[in-house]
Amino acid sequence: MRKGENIYLRKDGRWEGRYPKGRKADGRIKYGYIYGKSYNEVKLKLYPKKIYYHSLQQVHGASAETFEEWTVEWLAEVQEDVKPSTFASYYYKITKYILPVIKDIPLNELSVDNGKILLRELQNKLTKSTIQVIFRIVNKCLNHAKTCGKIMSNPFSELKLPKSKHKKIRALTLSEQRRVMAVAAKEKKGYGIPTMLALHSGLRIGEIAALKWSDIDFETNLIHVNQTYQRISTLEERKKTQLILTDSKTEASERIVPIGPTLKKLLLEQKRRSSNSSFVFSTNGQPCEPRLLTYHFHRIRMKANIATIHFHQLRHTFATRCLEANKDVSSVSALLGHASTQMTLDTYVDAMLEQRHQVITEMDQLVS
C-alpha cells in the first residue's frame, strides 16, 4: 500500500481500495470499497469514486447515514414535541409509504429523482391530498437534517406535487337539520344528545367524546373545550390502535362555547341520567368511543331519511347556520376554534355568498 491511497492486498490475493462516502451517525467515517485483480486496476476504479464522493460531500453534506437511520433519530426527537396522535401519524406514514422506497439511500445521496420515484409510487395507490400530507412529513424530516448540518439542502423541497382540489363539505339544509333534530330529540337513553350537541355547538366528535361535566358551567352557560378523545395507530404489532385522551390540537382549539336554551335543557337531562360519571357521554365510567357516537348518529340520520353524510358535517352545519344568522365571521371562527378568520372564510365560502350579494346590492343602491 502506498501512503494515502488506501489500497491493500488482501489475503485472498485480490486488491482492495476504500474511499470515504461520508460520516455515520456517530461521526465515524463510512467507507465504500473497490476490488480488483491488480493494484493498477483498483487504483483506476478508485480515483473517480474518491472525486465523486468528495464533491458530493462538498455540495450535499457529509452525512452518509441512510434515510431510515435518520428517521429513527428524527422520530425520537419529535416524539416529545408533538401530540401522540401526530407522532403515530408520522410513524405510520414513514414506515408504510416512505421507507419501502428510499430507506437505504444515504442522506447525502438523496436527490430530486428519488423524490420523483417516491411520488410515482404513491400516485399509484393514494389520493392527492394524502400524498401532500406524506411529503409534508418527509420534508419536515429532511429540513431538520439540514438544520442539524447533516445535509446542505433538502432535495425534495422543489419537487412539484399534484394539486388536490379542495373538497367542499356539504352542510345540512335547514329542512334536513330540523328532521335530524326531531329524531335525535326522541332517541332513548340520550343517544341523540351528541348529535344535538354538534349541531348546537360545532364541537368535533373527539371533543364531544372527551367532554366532562367539569367542562360545562351551567351558571354562566359556557362549555370549555380543551380535550379530545380519539383512536390512533400504535407502534405495537399485537395492538394496532388505541384510544387516547389528549389536549386539544391547537391553542385556538381550546375555546369557550356558549350554551343556548335548547342545548342546556338537553345537557341537564343527560346530567341527571349519568350522574355517576365524570364524562358527559361514557361507557363504564370511561369516555364514550367516537365510533359508538358515530353509530348512533347514523341511526338517527337514517330515521330522518337523510342521504349518507358523516358526523363532521354537523359541525359544518352549525357554522353555516351561525353565518346565515349573524354573518360575524370572527365570532364564528372563535366558536369553531379556527386559527384564523381566513380559514373560516375559505371553508364556508358558499355560506358567505348571500352576504356578498347583500354588499353588492347596498353598493348599487348607494351609487344609483
C-alpha positions, 0 to 999 in steps of 0.5 A, spaced: 500 500 500 502 506 498 501 512 503 494 515 502 491 511 497 488 506 501 489 500 497 491 493 500 492 486 498 488 482 501 489 475 503 485 472 498 490 475 493 485 480 490 486 488 491 482 492 495 481 500 495 476 504 500 474 511 499 470 515 504 462 516 502 461 520 508 460 520 516 455 515 520 451 517 525 456 517 530 461 521 526 465 515 524 467 515 517 463 510 512 467 507 507 465 504 500 470 499 497 473 497 490 476 490 488 480 488 483 485 483 480 491 488 480 493 494 484 493 498 477 486 496 476 483 498 483 487 504 483 483 506 476 476 504 479 478 508 485 480 515 483 473 517 480 469 514 486 474 518 491 472 525 486 465 523 486 464 522 493 468 528 495 464 533 491 458 530 493 460 531 500 462 538 498 455 540 495 450 535 499 453 534 506 457 529 509 452 525 512 452 518 509 447 515 514 441 512 510 434 515 510 431 510 515 437 511 520 435 518 520 428 517 521 429 513 527 433 519 530 428 524 527 422 520 530 425 520 537 426 527 537 419 529 535 416 524 539 416 529 545 414 535 541 408 533 538 401 530 540 401 522 540 396 522 535 401 526 530 407 522 532 403 515 530 401 519 524 408 520 522 410 513 524 405 510 520 406 514 514 414 513 514 414 506 515 408 504 510 409 509 504 416 512 505 421 507 507 419 501 502 422 506 497 428 510 499 430 507 506 437 505 504 439 511 500 444 515 504 442 522 506 447 525 502 445 521 496 438 523 496 436 527 490 430 530 486 429 523 482 428 519 488 423 524 490 420 523 483 420 515 484 417 516 491 411 520 488 410 515 482 409 510 487 404 513 491 400 516 485 399 509 484 395 507 490 393 514 494 389 520 493 392 527 492 391 530 498 394 524 502 400 524 498 401 532 500 400 530 507 406 524 506 411 529 503 409 534 508 412 529 513 418 527 509 420 534 508 419 536 515 424 530 516 429 532 511 429 540 513 431 538 520 437 534 517 439 540 514 438 544 520 442 539 524 448 540 518 447 533 516 445 535 509 446 542 505 439 542 502 433 538 502 432 535 495 425 534 495 423 541 497 422 543 489 419 537 487 412 539 484 406 535 487 399 534 484 394 539 486 388 536 490 382 540 489 379 542 495 373 538 497 367 542 499 363 539 505 356 539 504 352 542 510 345 540 512 339 544 509 335 547 514 329 542 512 334 536 513 337 539 520 330 540 523 328 532 521 335 530 524 333 534 530 326 531 531 329 524 531 335 525 535 330 529 540 326 522 541 332 517 541 332 513 548 337 513 553 340 520 550 343 517 544 341 523 540 344 528 545 351 528 541 348 529 535 344 535 538 350 537 541 354 538 534 349 541 531 348 546 537 355 547 538 360 545 532 364 541 537 368 535 533 366 528 535 373 527 539 371 533 543 364 531 544 367 524 546 372 527 551 367 532 554 366 532 562 361 535 566 367 539 569 367 542 562 360 545 562 358 551 567 351 551 567 351 558 571 354 562 566 352 557 560 359 556 557 362 549 555 370 549 555 373 545 550 380 543 551 380 535 550 379 530 545 378 523 545 380 519 539 383 512 536 390 512 533 395 507 530 400 504 535 407 502 534 405 495 537 404 489 532 399 485 537 395 492 538 394 496 532 390 502 535 388 505 541 384 510 544 387 516 547 385 522 551 389 528 549 389 536 549 386 539 544 390 540 537 391 547 537 391 553 542 385 556 538 382 549 539 381 550 546 375 555 546 369 557 550 362 555 547 356 558 549 350 554 551 343 556 548 336 554 551 335 548 547 342 545 548 342 546 556 335 543 557 338 537 553 345 537 557 341 537 564 337 531 562 343 527 560 346 530 567 341 527 571 341 520 567 349 519 568 350 522 574 355 517 576 360 519 571 365 524 570 364 524 562 358 527 559 357 521 554 361 514 557 361 507 557 363 504 564 365 510 567 370 511 561 369 516 555 364 514 550 368 511 543 367 516 537 365 510 533 359 508 538 357 516 537 358 515 530 353 509 530 348 512 533 348 518 529 347 514 523 341 511 526 338 517 527 340 520 520 337 514 517 330 515 521 330 522 518 331 519 511 337 523 510 342 521 504 349 518 507 353 524 510 358 523 516 358 526 523 363 532 521 358 535 517 354 537 523 359 541 525 359 544 518 352 545 519 352 549 525 357 554 522 353 555 516 347 556 520 351 561 525 353 565 518 346 565 515 344 568 522 349 573 524 354 573 518 360 575 524 365 571 521 370 572 527 365 570 532 364 564 528 371 562 527 372 563 535 366 558 536 369 553 531 376 554 534 379 556 527 386 559 527 384 564 523 378 568 520 381 566 513 380 559 514 373 560 516 372 564 510 375 559 505 371 553 508 364 556 508 365 560 502 358 558 499 355 560 506 358 567 505 355 568 498 348 571 500 352 576 504 356 578 498 350 579 494 347 583 500 354 588 499 353 588 492 346 590 492 347 596 498 353 598 493 348 599 487 343 602 491 348 607 494 351 609 487 344 609 483 
